[in-house]
Amino acid sequence: MAKAYRTPLYERHVALGAAMVEFGGWEMPLHYAGGIVQEHLATRKGAGLFDVSHMGRFRIAGSGALGYLQHVLTCDAGAVKAGTAQYAMIGNEQGGAIDDAYLYHLSEGQYLLVVNAGNRGKDWGHLTGEAQAWAGVRLTDDSESLAMLSLQGPRAREMLGAAVEEERKLPVNRDGVAAVRMGGVEGWVSRTGYTGEPVCFEIFVAREQVGRVWDRLVAEGARPVGLGARDTLRLEDGLPLYGHELGEDAEGKEIPIFACGPARRAVSFSAGKGEFIGKGALQRQAEAWEKIQAGGRDASGALPRRVRALAVLEKVVARQGAKVFHGGRQAGYVTSGTMVPYWKTAGAGLGTRLTKESGLRPVCLALIDSALRTDEEVEVEIRGQRARARVVRRHLDGSMAPYAHPVLHGERAAAGVEAGPTDRGGKALALLKRAAENHQWRQRECINLIPSEQTPSPMVRRLSIMDPMGRYAEHRRVKELGDAEVYYYQGTDFIREAERLLEAELREYLGCNEVETRVVSGQMANAAVFSAMVDYVNRGTKGERRRLQGVMNNHIIKGGHLSAQPMGALHDYIGRDPATGKAAVVNFPVQADNPYRIDVEACRGLLEKHRPELIIFGKSMVLHREPVAEVRRFVDELKLETVIMYDMAHVLGLAGRHFQEPFKEGADVVTGSTHKTFFGTQRGVVATNFGAGEGRSYVAEAVRRRTFPGSVSNHHLGTLLGLLLAAYEMNTFKDEYQRNVVGNAKALARALAGAGLKVAGDAAAGYTETHQVIVKVGYARGPEMARKLEESNIICNYQATPEEDGFSAAGALRLGVQEMTRFGMVEKDFETLAGLMAEVILEDKAVVEEVKRLRGQFVEMRYCFNEKEYEGAMQRLHELM
């Protein structure tokens, strides 16, 4: 046998006591002194460092590179934009895998394809052979000149962040790719991996420099991990290994790519791909898979078996090749199996934590009959005996960064129910008492800093429970009656009057010509606008209606509203980008040194390129003004048929000269919630400002239709009445209230920074221009810190920053001063509060008594009408209840 290759880290592996083995033609560490189990556990709780330089690395470039990749790979290479990566299959005409691979688009037109070490020669021969038919394609085998490391685990970002020169350049999103410098070493870092860890990185550097990077990461605490734990980690997550779940089966037959769940995600039939190797066979597999998913059976024979996770219910190990039985007949066989270690957990939900205790459990993957469903029991033949097993969805849940959690499938004890009253009268009394206790705690003993909440004034609350609460007042304009507003219920004269008065107050407040007040939440307001926009772009169309083909918004991880995302209220109204197959959304670019500000100059180019039909401003994590005027100028200069919408959910109560006036700056539509910085009840609003006779005024008409009958029937008349009084209060007190909100937020931010906490935003602007303050408390420590603050009666919410992996890994606190400003707190009081918060966060002190004393000074509502001045009218309302 030819002499095995050695990676540039070979000597380091030997020095660490690694057990070296031949793998794929390379001498590689199987495990180090601590053994496979400890390396597996160390990765799941800390960070594992893997030398994966044995894998094949092929560079593809040239004018024909994209077309070539579309032909030889199953993924849509056109959707892999520069700075991203994608799992892919090198397929054959039979719909099987020559190999699985990862495609990295390093920079414009420069691709890197990583393949399995054992298939490197075969893959190279296939790829270079196919390249002969493609002009303008350059292939280079960089497997020996370019080294590769993998850093996986919940502490990976922390360790890599300490090693790179600019942590903010690390890719945030899964499959992101970025160029970085690590101690003077140039390289590439991607958010990819083969362990199931939600926090995962792979690093590419020149062969002669990889030792420096390895040493630095080990010094930061990364645990060297060998091939043994790499295999148990991938198996626990159900990831395929070529020669096991891909390639040929035990009978020498081709395993269909669609038989393997992760492999299916590597296949695209987007129009941009055209014809590619294996397309026909894969389409037949896809059709079979759809039938199976719908509960049917595959009669075509394209997908007779699928790779499924099996939980072995007995303490025995199922190895590759073990037969699987169901109903007395063989249903398939195990493709990979072993005993994997796992950390035991305590707590529930976001409070789930890994303990110091670990265990072992037998898991496997098996190629079994496609008709077998999740939770069906099967038997695995192990050394002549049949052991019970169950078909399961997964063995590991990596959806909640930073930790991957084991999914256990044994019997679980039923959760106990706390004892309480058994009769309904007793239950009612208990409810009344708990409600009173909660009201006392939240309204008199806690300091509320949640930026999306507001306490309405006592008069607003009283009006909200009067008649017409519980009544109906459906109405719409009828063209046939001269656009008259027709009400479908009697007894509605009072609410008709209240609606007209509310519309007038909100038109005055926002400076617009039309307001829709029947939407009962900000989310519904947005949905009504999106639906109206679909009506608008399809006006005059008699054929099939299309969805919106271009929307520009703030990305959710950059603070954008959930309702403005394809996963939120936009979901049913956004089309697909034909080039990528993804939602036709482009995100606002942000400033490199302040991701809370939009990069205005970069916007113009994106607007010109994508020509969106709808632009959505607005954030749930908002520190600065939105550049409405600047973008309006760009839209007008480019002569775009674009509607500009500002979702002011969080900042509706700041609309005015102390923050920004969106309609004066060029917005067409404003939506919002009426219970955050605005004083009102929990409702929503849509405001428009189209000129008379303007074509786009069709949007305002469509909003009315898509509100009723499109979205709402009963529009909660009690809270609408309360909102009218809140609008009177807002228009009366807004100048002083808005000025103090912004001043208090700046005071809180400065004081928190002065106390040693890391405050986000532009320090030169006082960190914030709104009611919000963002405080960074450490990666994934947000939930813990929010809980500790709640224990001291300070209520806030944790928040993922633009550099983090989602809400479960949140490393910040989002604070809002609007409610406590309304209860009378001023700058010096927020400075006192900042000191108490610093004691909790930095010193782990309990300050509940101090907080109670502070809150006790602020229990009377400000910026509202004084009940004593309306004593007679209020007494009459009390008498009628």
ABEGO torsion letter per residue (X at the ends): XBBBBBBAAAAAAAAAGBBBBBBGGBBBBABBAAEAAAAAAAAAABBBBBBAAABBBBBBBEAAAAAAAAAABABBAAABBBGBBBBBBBBBAAGBBABBBBBBBABBGBBBBBBBAAAAAAAAAAAAAAAAABBGBBBBBAAAABBBBBBBEAAAAAAAAAABABAAABBABBGBBBBBBBGGBBBBBBBBEAAGBABBBBBBBBAAAAAAAAAAAAAAGBBBBBAAAAAAAAAAAGBBBBGAABEBBAAGBBBBAAABAAAAAABBABAAAEBBBGAAAAAAAAAAAAAAAAGBBBAAGABABBBBBBBBABBBBBBBGBBBBBGGBBAEBBABBBBBBBBBBBEBEAABBBBABBBBBBBBBBBBBAABBBGBBBBBBBGGBBBBBBBBABABBAABOABBBBBBABBBBBBBBBBBBABAAAAAAAAAAAAAAAAAAAAAABBBABAABBBBBAAAAAAAABOABGBBBBBBBBAAAGGBBBBABBGAAAAAAAAAAAAAAAAAAAGBABBBAABABAAAAAAAAAAAAAAAAABGBABBBBBBABBBBBBAAAGBBAAABAABAAAAABBBBAAAGBBBBBBBBBBAABAABBBAAAAAAAAAAAGBABBBBEBABBABBBBAAAAAAAAAAAGBBBBBBBBAAAAAAABEAABBBAAAAGBABBBEBAABABABBBBBBBBBABBBGBAAAAAAAAAAAAAOAAABABAGAAAAAAAAAAAAAAAAAAAAAAAAAAAAAAAAAAAAAAAGBBBBEBAAAGGBABABBBBBAEBGAAAAAAAAAAAAGBBBBBBBBAABAEAAABABBBBBAAAAAAAGBBAAAAAAAAAAAAAAAAAGBBAAAAAAAAAAABABBBGBBBAAAAAAAAAAAAAAX
